[in-house]
Amino acid sequence: MTAPRKTPPEVTEVARSLTPQSDQVQRWAVTLGRSLTARRGPLTGAAIDRIVKPDVEAMLAADPDIAGAGFVAAEGIVGADRNYMAWWQGPEADRVDAIANLSASTPGRYRDTDWYRIPLTSGRLTVTGPYVDLLCTDGFLLTYTAPVEWGRPEGPLGVAGVDIAIPSLERLLARKLAAVSATASLVNNDDRIIVTVSPQASPGDFAEPSDQRWTIGHGLSVIA
């Protein structure tokens, strides 16, 4: 029997650098679920905004690497066959995709996006990207989302999450990846590159096959 490959400390350091993002989203999803569930009366869009926005403003002010954050209510929570997005971005906490909340032509606007669909169906934190966020920010992002539970059989209330701009991740991880190897990359489940120090590759490219791979959780791996 072949002994399992030991994870190098340099790879462990990459994983450790990403832990605060995933931990923050999972903690917030729990507290947000409690706050939304505790509200008396109908859960309207305005009520959701009043609960979610102060949390988002605090996160945006505390961490400049967070490009945006918010909550998307599952279909049927605010209106039949409709989602509701309470999401803000940037240092001024600008509202994202607000018009879609009022439009009758966008039912289920988010139901097929990985960042929304996967955490709702899996019940787990999901990391989506890299991708160009054409729905909201137009930025090149990695999005962390987690289901917001309320203990009812019809399923989660929705998803809570944060957007991290790829350039912010490059600043965070470049030196740590370089310590792994001169061509190391952080990749997603599809082997699409999120951050790399290889001069022959860029974020968004598909990584070349590699025998040197270490899984670091939430669908992410480091390859060398």
N, CA and C of each residue as an Amber inpcrd file, in Angstrom:
protein
   672
   0.8500000  -1.1920000   0.0000000   0.0000000   0.0000000   0.0000000
   0.8880000   1.2450000   0.0000000   0.5590000   2.1950000  -0.8480000
   1.3220000   3.4320000  -0.9260000   0.8810000   4.3940000   0.1690000
   1.8330000   4.9440000   0.8780000   1.5040000   5.9020000   1.9340000
   0.9540000   7.1780000   1.3180000  -0.0290000   7.8180000   1.9750000
  -0.5730000   9.0610000   1.4390000   0.4930000  10.1440000   1.3750000
   0.4150000  10.9440000   0.3230000   1.3910000  12.0090000   0.1470000
   1.2060000  13.0640000   1.2310000   2.2880000  13.4270000   1.8780000
   2.2310000  14.4350000   2.9240000   2.1000000  15.8160000   2.3010000
   1.2340000  16.6390000   2.8780000   1.0540000  17.9980000   2.3780000
   2.2180000  18.8650000   2.8340000   2.9340000  19.4900000   1.9090000
   4.0560000  20.3470000   2.2970000   3.5730000  21.5210000   3.1470000
   4.4000000  22.0000000   4.0500000   3.9900000  23.1460000   4.8810000
   3.6750000  24.3850000   4.0570000   4.3250000  24.5240000   2.8990000
   4.0460000  25.6840000   2.0500000   2.6140000  25.6510000   1.5150000
   2.1150000  24.4520000   1.2020000   0.7280000  24.3120000   0.7460000
  -0.2320000  24.5560000   1.9030000   0.1230000  24.0530000   3.0680000
  -0.6960000  24.3020000   4.2560000  -0.8370000  25.7950000   4.5120000
   0.2120000  26.5450000   4.2430000   0.1630000  27.9930000   4.4440000
  -0.7930000  28.6550000   3.4530000  -0.8380000  28.1580000   2.2210000
  -1.8120000  28.6700000   1.2480000  -3.2250000  28.4260000   1.7610000
  -3.4810000  27.1980000   2.2090000  -4.8090000  26.8610000   2.7260000
  -5.1690000  27.7210000   3.9290000  -4.1980000  27.9350000   4.8070000
  -4.4540000  28.7380000   6.0100000  -4.8110000  30.1790000   5.6420000
  -4.2330000  30.6830000   4.5860000  -4.5180000  32.0550000   4.1630000
  -5.9480000  32.2290000   3.6730000  -6.5690000  31.1380000   3.2230000
  -7.9380000  31.2040000   2.7150000  -8.9860000  30.8640000   3.7700000
  -8.5440000  30.3740000   4.9150000  -9.4920000  29.9740000   5.9570000
 -10.3520000  31.1230000   6.4780000  -9.8060000  32.3350000   6.6860000
 -10.6610000  33.4130000   7.2110000 -11.8800000  33.7000000   6.3480000
 -11.7340000  33.6210000   5.0170000 -12.8690000  33.9050000   4.1440000
 -13.9780000  32.8810000   4.3310000 -13.6090000  31.6020000   4.3090000
 -14.6280000  30.5610000   4.4370000 -15.2530000  30.5690000   5.8260000
 -14.4420000  30.7720000   6.8540000 -14.9770000  30.8110000   8.2160000
 -15.9370000  31.9780000   8.4030000 -15.5800000  33.1270000   7.8500000
 -16.4240000  34.3090000   8.0010000 -17.7990000  34.1000000   7.3790000
 -17.8330000  33.5390000   6.1770000 -19.1100000  33.3270000   5.4990000
 -19.9630000  32.3190000   6.2590000 -19.3520000  31.2360000   6.7280000
 -20.1240000  30.2260000   7.4510000 -20.6720000  30.7690000   8.7730000
 -19.8850000  31.5480000   9.4780000 -20.3800000  32.1460000  10.7270000
 -21.5150000  33.1210000  10.4450000 -21.3390000  33.9370000   9.4140000
 -22.3640000  34.9360000   9.1050000 -23.6630000  34.2680000   8.6710000
 -23.5750000  33.1990000   7.8950000 -24.7850000  32.4950000   7.4630000
 -25.5910000  32.0140000   8.6660000 -24.9040000  31.5570000   9.7030000
 -25.6000000  31.0800000  10.9060000 -26.2770000  32.2380000  11.6310000
 -25.5350000  33.3140000  11.8820000 -26.1160000  34.4420000  12.6170000
 -27.2030000  35.1330000  11.8070000 -27.0230000  35.2040000  10.4850000
 -28.0430000  35.8230000   9.6430000 -29.3270000  35.0030000   9.6620000
 -29.1930000  33.6850000   9.6350000 -30.3720000  32.8330000   9.7160000
 -31.1530000  33.0750000  10.9970000 -30.4380000  33.2390000  12.0960000
 -31.1100000  33.5100000  13.3690000 -31.8250000  34.8570000  13.3420000
 -31.1600000  35.8630000  12.7770000 -31.7620000  37.1990000  12.7410000
 -32.9980000  37.2380000  11.8540000 -32.9210000  36.5990000  10.6890000
 -34.0640000  36.5970000   9.7770000 -35.2250000  35.7880000  10.3450000
 -34.9040000  34.6660000  10.9790000 -35.9510000  33.8140000  11.5450000
 -36.6420000  34.4900000  12.7270000 -35.8870000  35.2790000  13.4800000
 -36.4430000  35.9260000  14.6710000 -37.3620000  37.0890000  14.3450000
 -37.3370000  37.5670000  13.1240000 -38.1890000  38.7040000  12.7750000
 -39.6580000  38.3150000  12.8530000 -40.4380000  39.1980000  13.4270000
 -41.8830000  38.9930000  13.4860000 -42.5320000  39.6740000  12.2850000
 -43.5390000  39.0310000  11.7370000 -44.2100000  39.5870000  10.5800000
 -43.6230000  39.0660000   9.2920000 -44.1690000  39.4810000   8.1510000
 -43.7120000  38.9780000   6.8530000 -42.2730000  39.3870000   6.5610000
 -41.5580000  38.4960000   5.8940000 -40.1670000  38.7670000   5.5380000
 -40.1570000  39.4540000   4.1780000 -40.3320000  40.7470000   4.1730000
 -40.3580000  41.5320000   2.9470000 -38.9450000  41.8920000   2.5160000
 -38.8220000  42.4160000   1.2920000 -37.5240000  42.8730000   0.8380000
 -36.9530000  43.9620000   1.7250000 -37.7920000  44.9010000   2.1340000
 -37.3280000  45.9850000   3.0000000 -36.8490000  45.4490000   4.3450000
 -37.5470000  44.4520000   4.8720000 -37.1350000  43.8580000   6.1460000
 -35.7930000  43.1530000   6.0010000 -35.6110000  42.4310000   4.9060000
 -34.3290000  41.7650000   4.6520000 -33.2080000  42.7880000   4.5690000
 -33.4360000  43.8740000   3.8270000 -32.4130000  44.9100000   3.6980000
 -31.9990000  45.4590000   5.0590000 -32.9610000  45.7150000   5.9250000
 -32.6480000  46.3000000   7.2360000 -31.8010000  45.3660000   8.0910000
 -31.9630000  44.0710000   7.8950000 -31.1860000  43.0990000   8.6650000
 -29.8140000  42.8580000   8.0420000 -29.7710000  42.7640000   6.7140000
 -28.5400000  42.3620000   6.0260000 -27.5570000  43.5150000   5.8560000
 -28.0470000  44.6950000   5.4910000 -27.1390000  45.7810000   5.1040000
 -26.1470000  46.1770000   6.1920000 -26.5390000  46.3060000   7.4670000
 -25.5310000  46.6710000   8.4710000 -24.3820000  45.6670000   8.5660000
 -24.6890000  44.3870000   8.4230000 -23.6310000  43.3710000   8.4400000
 -22.6880000  43.5580000   7.2580000 -23.2660000  43.8010000   6.0810000
 -22.4490000  43.9700000   4.8790000 -21.5750000  45.2140000   5.0010000
 -22.1490000  46.3110000   5.4520000 -21.3640000  47.5390000   5.6070000
 -20.1910000  47.3220000   6.5570000 -20.4100000  46.5750000   7.6170000
 -19.3280000  46.2980000   8.5650000 -18.2280000  45.4620000   7.9180000
 -18.6070000  44.4650000   7.1230000 -17.6090000  43.6250000   6.4600000
 -16.8200000  44.4130000   5.4250000 -17.5050000  45.2290000   4.6270000
 -16.8220000  46.0180000   3.6050000 -15.8620000  47.0170000   4.2340000
 -16.2460000  47.5930000   5.3720000 -15.3830000  48.5610000   6.0430000
 -14.1770000  47.8920000   6.6940000 -14.3600000  46.6710000   7.1780000
 -13.2950000  45.9900000   7.9190000 -12.2720000  45.3220000   7.0200000
 -12.6660000  44.9300000   5.8200000 -11.7820000  44.1320000   4.9630000
 -11.8160000  44.6510000   3.5320000 -10.7980000  45.3960000   3.1010000
 -10.7850000  45.9380000   1.7370000 -10.6900000  44.8730000   0.6560000
 -10.3480000  43.6360000   1.0300000 -10.2890000  42.5670000   0.0380000
 -11.6700000  42.0310000  -0.3250000 -12.6890000  42.3550000   0.4590000
 -14.0530000  41.9460000   0.1240000 -14.6250000  42.9390000  -0.8720000
 -14.9090000  42.4690000  -2.0860000 -15.4380000  43.3460000  -3.1290000
 -16.9280000  43.5810000  -2.9700000 -17.6270000  42.6270000  -2.3900000
 -19.0680000  42.7450000  -2.2030000 -19.5490000  41.6420000  -1.2900000
 -20.7620000  41.8040000  -0.7730000 -21.3270000  40.7890000   0.1200000
 -22.8270000  40.9740000   0.1970000 -23.5150000  39.8960000   0.5950000
 -24.9570000  40.0250000   0.7390000 -25.6640000  38.7000000   0.9060000
 -26.9660000  38.7580000   0.6660000 -27.8700000  37.6260000   0.8620000
 -28.8340000  37.5740000  -0.3110000 -29.1160000  36.3580000  -0.7880000
 -30.1310000  36.1560000  -1.8210000 -31.1830000  35.2140000  -1.2620000
 -32.4120000  35.7090000  -1.1540000 -33.5080000  34.8960000  -0.6340000
 -33.9320000  33.8630000  -1.6640000 -34.2450000  32.6730000  -1.1900000
 -34.7190000  31.6080000  -2.0740000 -36.0690000  31.9850000  -2.6750000
 -36.3790000  31.3470000  -3.7950000 -37.6680000  31.5870000  -4.4440000
 -38.8100000  31.2600000  -3.4860000 -39.7980000  32.1360000  -3.4510000
 -40.9560000  31.9220000  -2.6030000 -40.8730000  32.5710000  -1.2410000
 -39.7020000  33.0650000  -0.8390000 -39.5780000  33.6990000   0.4760000
 -40.2090000  35.0920000   0.4570000 -39.8560000  35.8890000  -0.5390000
 -40.4140000  37.2370000  -0.6720000 -41.5820000  37.2500000  -1.6480000
 -41.4710000  36.4710000  -2.7190000 -42.5400000  36.3900000  -3.7090000
 -42.4970000  35.0530000  -4.4100000 -43.6390000  34.5980000  -4.9070000
 -43.7120000  33.2990000  -5.5790000 -42.8060000  33.2800000  -6.8030000
 -42.0110000  32.2050000  -6.9180000 -41.1270000  31.9930000  -8.0720000
 -40.1400000  33.1330000  -8.2700000 -39.7990000  33.8320000  -7.2040000
 -38.8740000  34.9520000  -7.3440000 -37.8240000  34.9020000  -6.2380000
 -36.6220000  35.3340000  -6.5830000 -35.5840000  35.5540000  -5.5890000
 -35.6450000  37.0040000  -5.1220000 -34.8760000  37.2940000  -4.0980000
 -34.6760000  38.6900000  -3.6870000 -33.2160000  38.8440000  -3.3130000
 -32.5290000  39.8130000  -3.9400000 -31.1100000  40.0210000  -3.6810000
 -30.9070000  41.2540000  -2.8120000 -30.2210000  41.0460000  -1.6980000
 -29.7770000  42.1440000  -0.8330000 -28.2570000  42.0910000  -0.8110000
 -27.6270000  42.7650000  -1.7530000 -26.1740000  42.6470000  -1.9730000
 -25.6090000  44.0300000  -2.2420000 -24.4410000  44.3070000  -1.6560000
 -23.7990000  45.6070000  -1.8160000 -22.3170000  45.3950000  -2.1170000
 -21.7050000  46.3950000  -2.7530000 -20.3060000  46.2580000  -3.1500000
 -19.5560000  47.5690000  -2.9510000 -18.2300000  47.4430000  -2.8230000
 -17.3490000  48.5980000  -2.8080000 -17.3350000  49.3770000  -1.5100000
 -16.3900000  50.3000000  -1.3910000 -16.2310000  51.0680000  -0.1480000
 -17.4320000  51.9350000   0.1960000 -18.2380000  52.2910000  -0.8090000
 -19.4370000  53.0960000  -0.5560000 -20.6810000  52.2380000  -0.3660000
 -20.5270000  50.9310000  -0.3560000 -21.6500000  49.9970000  -0.1940000
 -22.7560000  50.2900000  -1.2050000 -22.3910000  50.2500000  -2.4920000
 -23.3600000  50.4820000  -3.5620000 -24.2510000  49.2650000  -3.7360000
 -25.5390000  49.4990000  -3.9330000 -26.5020000  48.4100000  -4.1160000
 -26.2370000  47.7010000  -5.4460000 -26.3700000  46.3680000  -5.4360000
 -26.1280000  45.5420000  -6.6180000 -27.4350000  44.9380000  -7.1060000
 -27.6960000  45.0560000  -8.4110000 -28.8010000  44.3500000  -9.0720000
 -30.1550000  44.6630000  -8.4500000 -30.3460000  45.8980000  -7.9900000
 -31.6030000  46.2420000  -7.3160000 -32.7880000  46.2140000  -8.2660000
 -32.5730000  46.5710000  -9.5380000 -33.6890000  46.6280000 -10.4840000
 -34.3290000  45.2610000 -10.6540000 -33.5210000  44.1930000 -10.5880000
 -34.0670000  42.8430000 -10.7720000 -35.0740000  42.4910000  -9.6870000
 -34.9280000  43.0830000  -8.4990000 -35.8860000  42.8060000  -7.4280000
 -37.2740000  43.3480000  -7.7350000 -37.3440000  44.3420000  -8.6200000
 -38.6130000  44.9880000  -8.9340000 -39.1870000  44.5430000 -10.2640000
 -38.3920000  43.8270000 -11.0500000 -38.8150000  43.4670000 -12.3990000
 -39.6290000  42.1820000 -12.4060000 -40.6940000  42.1870000 -13.2010000
 -41.5160000  40.9790000 -13.3460000 -40.9570000  40.0300000 -14.3970000
 -39.8780000  40.4310000 -15.0660000 -39.3450000  39.6270000 -16.1720000
 -38.1460000  38.7950000 -15.7660000 -37.8200000  38.7430000 -14.4630000
 -36.6180000  38.0120000 -14.0370000 -36.9190000  36.9780000 -12.9630000
 -37.9410000  36.1330000 -13.1280000 -38.1690000  35.0860000 -12.1280000
 -37.0100000  34.0920000 -12.1190000 -36.6280000  33.6410000 -10.9360000
 -35.5590000  32.6540000 -10.8440000 -34.2680000  33.1160000 -11.4650000
 -33.9540000  34.4050000 -11.3190000 -32.7930000  34.9940000 -11.9960000
 -31.4940000  34.2870000 -11.6230000 -31.4010000  33.7940000 -10.4100000
 -30.1390000  33.2390000  -9.9280000 -30.1420000  31.7220000  -9.8220000
 -31.2460000  31.0660000 -10.1530000 -31.3910000  29.6460000  -9.8140000
 -30.3560000  28.7490000 -10.4900000 -29.7990000  29.1430000 -11.6200000
 -28.8400000  28.2910000 -12.3150000 -27.3850000  28.6690000 -12.0490000
 -27.1470000  29.7000000 -11.2540000 -25.7660000  30.0720000 -10.9540000
 -25.1960000  29.1260000  -9.8950000 -23.9460000  28.7350000 -10.0680000
 -23.3320000  27.7870000  -9.1280000 -23.2810000  28.3420000  -7.7100000
 -22.9940000  29.6340000  -7.5840000 -22.8550000  30.2130000  -6.2430000
 -24.1770000  30.2150000  -5.4810000 -25.3010000  30.1310000  -6.1910000
 -26.6160000  30.0670000  -5.5420000 -27.1180000  28.6260000  -5.4480000
 -27.0640000  27.9090000  -6.5440000 -27.6700000  26.5740000  -6.6230000
 -26.9550000  25.5560000  -5.7440000 -25.6280000  25.5210000  -5.7880000
 -24.8980000  24.4510000  -5.1040000 -25.0290000  24.5230000  -3.5830000
 -24.8460000  25.6770000  -2.9330000 -25.0300000  25.6740000  -1.4760000
 -26.4550000  25.3440000  -1.0480000 -27.4500000  25.7280000  -1.8530000
 -28.8290000  25.3940000  -1.5010000 -29.0750000  23.8930000  -1.5490000
 -28.5170000  23.2210000  -2.5590000 -28.7840000  21.7920000  -2.7200000
 -27.8350000  20.9180000  -1.9050000 -26.6180000  21.3930000  -1.6580000
 -25.6320000  20.5870000  -0.9230000 -25.6640000  20.8470000   0.5780000
 -26.1370000  22.0230000   0.9740000 -26.1110000  22.3950000   2.3790000
 -24.7360000  22.7720000   2.8870000 -23.7950000  23.0400000   1.9730000
 -22.4140000  23.3260000   2.3740000 -21.9120000  24.6190000   1.7450000
 -20.8540000  25.1420000   2.3400000 -20.1570000  26.2790000   1.7540000
 -19.6900000  25.9280000   0.3490000 -19.8370000  26.8650000  -0.5570000
 -19.4150000  26.6730000  -1.9430000 -18.5060000  27.8240000  -2.3480000
 -17.4220000  27.4980000  -3.0440000 -16.5320000  28.5110000  -3.6000000
 -16.6640000  28.4530000  -5.1130000 -17.0830000  29.5510000  -5.7130000
 -17.3440000  29.6110000  -7.1500000 -16.3890000  30.5920000  -7.8080000
 -15.7890000  30.1770000  -8.9200000 -14.9180000  31.0730000  -9.6610000
 -13.6170000  30.3860000 -10.0210000 -12.7920000  31.1110000 -10.7450000
 -12.9480000  32.5240000 -11.0950000 -13.9670000  32.7130000 -12.2190000
 -14.6860000  33.8150000 -12.1670000 -15.6540000  34.1130000 -13.2150000
 -15.8610000  35.6210000 -13.2870000 -16.3070000  36.0760000 -14.4470000
 -16.6790000  37.4790000 -14.6120000 -18.1410000  37.6030000 -14.2090000
 -18.4110000  38.4030000 -13.2100000 -19.7530000  38.5170000 -12.6390000
 -20.5980000  39.4720000 -13.4800000 -21.1810000  38.9450000 -14.5420000
 -21.9780000  39.7740000 -15.4400000 -23.3170000  40.1650000 -14.8310000
 -23.7960000  39.4010000 -13.8490000 -25.0790000  39.7360000 -13.2240000
 -24.9870000  40.9790000 -12.3510000 -23.8300000  41.1570000 -11.7060000
 -23.7810000  42.1960000 -10.6710000 -22.6130000  43.1630000 -10.8390000
 -21.3950000  42.7050000 -10.5480000 -20.2830000  43.6380000 -10.3730000
 -19.4420000  43.8570000 -11.6230000 -19.5340000  42.9580000 -12.6050000
 -18.6770000  42.9700000 -13.8000000 -17.2110000  42.7360000 -13.4500000
 -16.9240000  42.3150000 -12.2290000 -15.5560000  42.0490000 -11.8310000
 -15.1840000  40.5860000 -12.0150000 -13.8740000  40.3010000 -11.9490000
 -13.3370000  38.9450000 -12.0300000 -13.2000000  38.4590000 -10.5960000
 -14.0330000  37.4880000 -10.2100000 -14.2620000  37.2090000  -8.8000000
 -14.1100000  35.7480000  -8.4200000 -13.9550000  35.5500000  -7.1180000
 -14.1940000  34.2810000  -6.4460000 -15.2920000  34.5700000  -5.4220000
 -16.3550000  33.7740000  -5.4270000 -17.4850000  34.0210000  -4.5350000
 -17.6500000  32.8660000  -3.5580000 -17.7060000  33.1960000  -2.2780000
 -17.9600000  32.2320000  -1.2070000 -19.4190000  32.3690000  -0.7920000
 -20.1890000  31.2890000  -0.8470000 -21.5840000  31.3300000  -0.4150000
 -21.9080000  30.1270000   0.4610000 -22.8040000  30.3540000   1.4200000
 -23.2420000  29.2910000   2.3280000 -24.7510000  29.3850000   2.5050000
 -25.4180000  28.2380000   2.7050000 -26.8710000  28.2740000   2.8970000
 -27.2400000  28.9320000   4.2230000 -28.3160000  29.6860000   4.1970000
 -28.8610000  30.3030000   5.4090000 -30.0730000  29.4810000   5.8270000
 -29.9410000  28.7820000   6.9400000 -30.9770000  27.8410000   7.3700000
 -31.9650000  28.4950000   8.3330000 -33.1750000  27.9310000   8.3800000
 -34.1700000  28.3970000   9.3480000 -34.9940000  27.2630000   9.9340000
 -34.5150000  26.0330000   9.7400000 -35.1190000  24.8840000  10.3940000
 -36.4800000  24.4940000   9.8830000 -36.7630000  24.7580000   8.6180000
 -38.0620000  24.3920000   8.0540000 -37.8710000  23.3800000   6.9280000
 -38.8480000  22.4930000   6.7250000 -38.6710000  21.4150000   5.7440000
 -38.5980000  21.8900000   4.3040000 -39.0670000  23.0910000   4.0200000
 -39.0300000  23.5600000   2.6330000 -37.6410000  23.9780000   2.1800000
 -36.6720000  23.9360000   3.0820000 -35.3010000  24.2030000   2.6780000
 -34.7920000  25.5370000   3.1870000 -33.5520000  25.9040000   2.8080000
 -32.9310000  27.1180000   3.3230000 -33.6920000  28.3850000   2.9340000
 -33.4690000  29.4310000   3.7300000 -33.9940000  30.7570000   3.4210000
 -33.3540000  31.3280000   2.1690000 -32.1080000  30.9830000   1.9360000
 -31.3580000  31.5110000   0.8060000 -29.8820000  31.2720000   1.0170000
 -29.0510000  32.1160000   0.4190000 -27.6090000  31.9940000   0.5840000
 -27.0210000  33.3420000   0.9830000 -25.9880000  33.2910000   1.8100000
 -25.2080000  34.4690000   2.1760000 -23.8070000  34.2900000   1.6220000
 -23.1810000  35.3910000   1.2400000 -21.8500000  35.2250000   0.6730000
 -21.0590000  36.5040000   0.5600000 -19.8090000  36.3260000   0.1500000
 -18.9160000  37.4500000  -0.1200000 -18.2130000  37.2180000  -1.4500000
 -17.9110000  38.3260000  -2.1220000 -17.1260000  38.3150000  -3.3530000
 -15.7110000  38.7850000  -3.0360000 -14.7200000  38.0480000  -3.5270000
 -13.3190000  38.4360000  -3.3920000 -12.7650000  38.6470000  -4.7950000
 -12.2410000  39.8290000  -5.0660000 -11.6690000  40.1080000  -6.3800000
 -10.3900000  39.2970000  -6.5750000 -10.2170000  38.7670000  -7.7780000
  -9.0270000  37.9620000  -8.0650000  -7.7350000  38.7380000  -7.8190000
  -7.6210000  40.0240000  -8.1910000  -6.3800000  40.7410000  -7.8620000
  -6.0720000  40.7650000  -6.3660000  -7.0960000  40.8080000  -5.5260000
  -6.8630000  40.7590000  -4.0750000  -6.2870000  39.4110000  -3.6630000
  -6.8020000  38.3340000  -4.2600000  -6.2610000  37.0090000  -3.9660000
  -4.8290000  36.8690000  -4.4670000  -4.5300000  37.4920000  -5.5970000
  -3.1540000  37.4410000  -6.1030000  -2.1980000  38.1030000  -5.1170000
  -2.5890000  39.2370000  -4.5700000  -1.7310000  39.9050000  -3.5790000
  -1.5740000  39.0500000  -2.3300000  -2.6300000  38.3630000  -1.9460000
  -2.6050000  37.5420000  -0.7370000  -1.7560000  36.2910000  -0.8940000
  -1.8020000  35.6810000  -2.0890000  -1.2670000  34.3270000  -2.2510000
   0.0010000  34.2240000  -3.0810000   0.4010000  35.2610000  -3.7870000
   1.5110000  35.1330000  -4.7340000   2.7850000  34.6160000  -4.0620000
   3.1890000  35.2140000  -2.9730000   4.4300000  34.7830000  -2.3170000
   4.3000000  33.3770000  -1.7520000   3.1280000  33.0600000  -1.2430000
   2.9330000  31.7300000  -0.6560000   2.9550000  30.6530000  -1.7360000
   2.3590000  30.9360000  -2.8890000   2.4210000  29.9720000  -3.9930000
   3.8450000  29.8480000  -4.5240000   4.5620000  30.9560000  -4.5950000
   5.9490000  30.9040000  -5.0680000   6.8120000  30.0440000  -4.1540000
   6.4550000  29.9740000  -2.8790000   7.1950000  29.1160000  -1.9500000
   6.9260000  27.6430000  -2.2110000   5.7960000  27.3320000  -2.8660000
   5.4900000  25.9430000  -3.2360000   6.3270000  25.5350000  -4.4330000
   6.2810000  26.3450000  -5.4830000   7.1170000  26.1200000  -6.6690000
   7.0300000  27.3480000  -7.5550000   7.9070000  27.4090000  -8.5390000
   7.9410000  28.5600000  -9.4440000   6.7760000  28.5700000 -10.4200000
   6.0010000  27.4820000 -10.4700000   4.8580000  27.4140000 -11.3870000
   3.5670000  27.0480000 -10.6560000   3.5330000  27.2070000  -9.3490000
   2.3760000  26.7650000  -8.5650000   1.1340000  27.5880000  -8.8810000
  -0.0190000  26.9240000  -8.7720000  -1.3000000  27.5850000  -9.0220000
  -2.3320000  27.1110000  -8.0080000  -3.2550000  27.9920000  -7.6930000
  -4.4820000  27.6300000  -6.9830000  -5.5570000  27.4260000  -8.0390000
  -6.2040000  26.2460000  -8.0230000  -7.1840000  25.9200000  -9.0620000
  -8.4980000  25.4790000  -8.4160000  -9.5640000  25.5400000  -9.2220000
 -10.8650000  25.0760000  -8.7430000 -11.1030000  23.6280000  -9.1560000
 -12.3130000  23.1430000  -8.9380000 -12.6480000  21.7460000  -9.2440000
 -12.4850000  21.3950000 -10.7080000 -12.6150000  22.3880000 -11.5680000
 -12.4910000  22.1680000 -13.0120000 -11.0810000  22.4090000 -13.5170000
 -10.1300000  22.5710000 -12.6030000  -8.7410000  22.8810000 -12.9360000
  -8.5920000  24.2330000 -13.6280000  -9.5170000  25.1200000 -13.3840000
  -9.3610000  26.4860000 -13.8770000  -8.5430000  27.2680000 -12.8470000
  -7.5740000  28.0130000 -13.3380000  -6.6370000  28.7150000 -12.4640000
  -7.3000000  29.9270000 -11.8150000  -7.1330000  30.0300000 -10.5020000
  -7.6080000  31.1870000  -9.7420000  -6.4650000  32.1750000  -9.5400000
  -5.3410000  31.6790000  -9.0420000  -4.1240000  32.4740000  -8.8660000
  -2.9530000  31.6000000  -9.2700000  -1.9710000  32.1880000  -9.9300000
  -0.7950000  31.4220000 -10.3410000   0.4420000  32.2980000 -10.3040000
   1.5900000  31.6600000 -10.1130000   2.8640000  32.3620000 -10.2390000
   3.6040000  31.9050000 -11.4870000   2.9770000  31.0510000 -12.2730000
   3.6000000  30.5950000 -13.5160000   3.5840000  31.7150000 -14.5500000
   4.7220000  31.9990000 -15.1850000   4.7360000  33.0390000 -16.2250000
   4.0160000  32.6110000 -17.4960000   3.7010000  31.3230000 -17.6170000
   3.0220000  30.8170000 -18.8080000   1.5070000  30.6930000 -18.6310000
   0.9660000  31.1510000 -17.5240000  -0.4690000  30.9690000 -17.2690000
  -1.0470000  32.2170000 -16.6200000  -2.3790000  32.3070000 -16.6720000
  -3.0900000  33.4530000 -16.1040000  -4.3680000  32.9680000 -15.4260000
  -4.9070000  33.7370000 -14.4850000  -6.1980000  33.3820000 -13.8950000
  -7.2710000  33.2200000 -14.9680000  -8.0440000  32.1620000 -14.8350000
  -9.0720000  31.8570000 -15.8250000  -8.6510000  30.7970000 -16.8220000
  -7.3270000  30.6000000 -17.0020000  -6.8440000  29.5360000 -17.8870000
  -7.1020000  28.1720000 -17.2490000  -7.1710000  27.1450000 -18.0960000
  -7.1760000  25.7810000 -17.5840000  -5.7370000  25.3570000 -17.3160000
  -5.5090000  24.7700000 -16.1570000  -4.1650000  24.3550000 -15.7760000
  -3.7230000  23.1380000 -16.5760000  -2.4350000  23.0650000 -16.8290000
  -1.8630000  21.8770000 -17.4460000  -1.9210000  20.7130000 -16.4490000
  -2.0720000  19.4790000 -16.9430000  -2.0890000  18.3240000 -16.0290000
  -0.8180000  18.2780000 -15.1800000  -0.9750000  17.9120000 -13.9200000
   0.1630000  17.8720000 -13.0040000   0.0170000  16.7050000 -12.0410000
   1.1380000  16.0410000 -11.7570000   1.1530000  14.9660000 -10.7630000
   1.2860000  15.5170000  -9.3460000   1.6420000  16.7760000  -9.2480000
   1.8140000  17.4130000  -7.9470000   0.5470000  18.2040000  -7.6240000
  -0.3120000  17.6150000  -6.8030000  -1.6060000  18.2370000  -6.4870000
  -1.9530000  17.9760000  -5.0220000  -2.4540000  19.0200000  -4.3610000
  -2.8700000  18.9050000  -2.9650000  -4.2370000  19.5730000  -2.8050000
  -5.2080000  18.8130000  -2.3580000  -6.5420000  19.3500000  -2.1240000
  -6.5510000  20.1210000  -0.8140000  -7.1250000  21.3370000  -0.8410000
  -7.1080000  22.1690000   0.3710000  -8.5200000  22.5220000   0.8480000
  -9.5350000  21.8980000   0.2520000 -10.8890000  22.0670000   0.7540000
 -11.7550000  22.9780000  -0.0820000 -13.0800000  22.7470000  -0.0030000
 -14.0920000  23.5500000  -0.6940000 -13.8810000  23.5690000  -2.2070000
 -13.3900000  22.4510000  -2.7340000 -13.2070000  22.3390000  -4.1730000
 -11.9430000  22.9760000  -4.7100000 -11.0690000  23.4380000  -3.8460000
  -9.8340000  24.0960000  -4.2670000  -8.6390000  23.1690000  -4.0900000
  -7.6570000  23.3370000  -4.9830000  -6.4180000  22.5610000  -4.9080000
  -5.2440000  23.4530000  -5.2640000  -4.0750000  23.0520000  -4.8020000
  -2.8170000  23.6690000  -5.2190000  -2.0890000  22.6640000  -6.0860000
  -1.6310000  23.1120000  -7.2520000  -0.8340000  22.2550000  -8.1270000
   0.5090000  22.9170000  -8.3680000   1.5120000  22.0840000  -8.6360000
   2.8550000  22.6060000  -8.8520000   3.4220000  22.0530000 -10.1500000
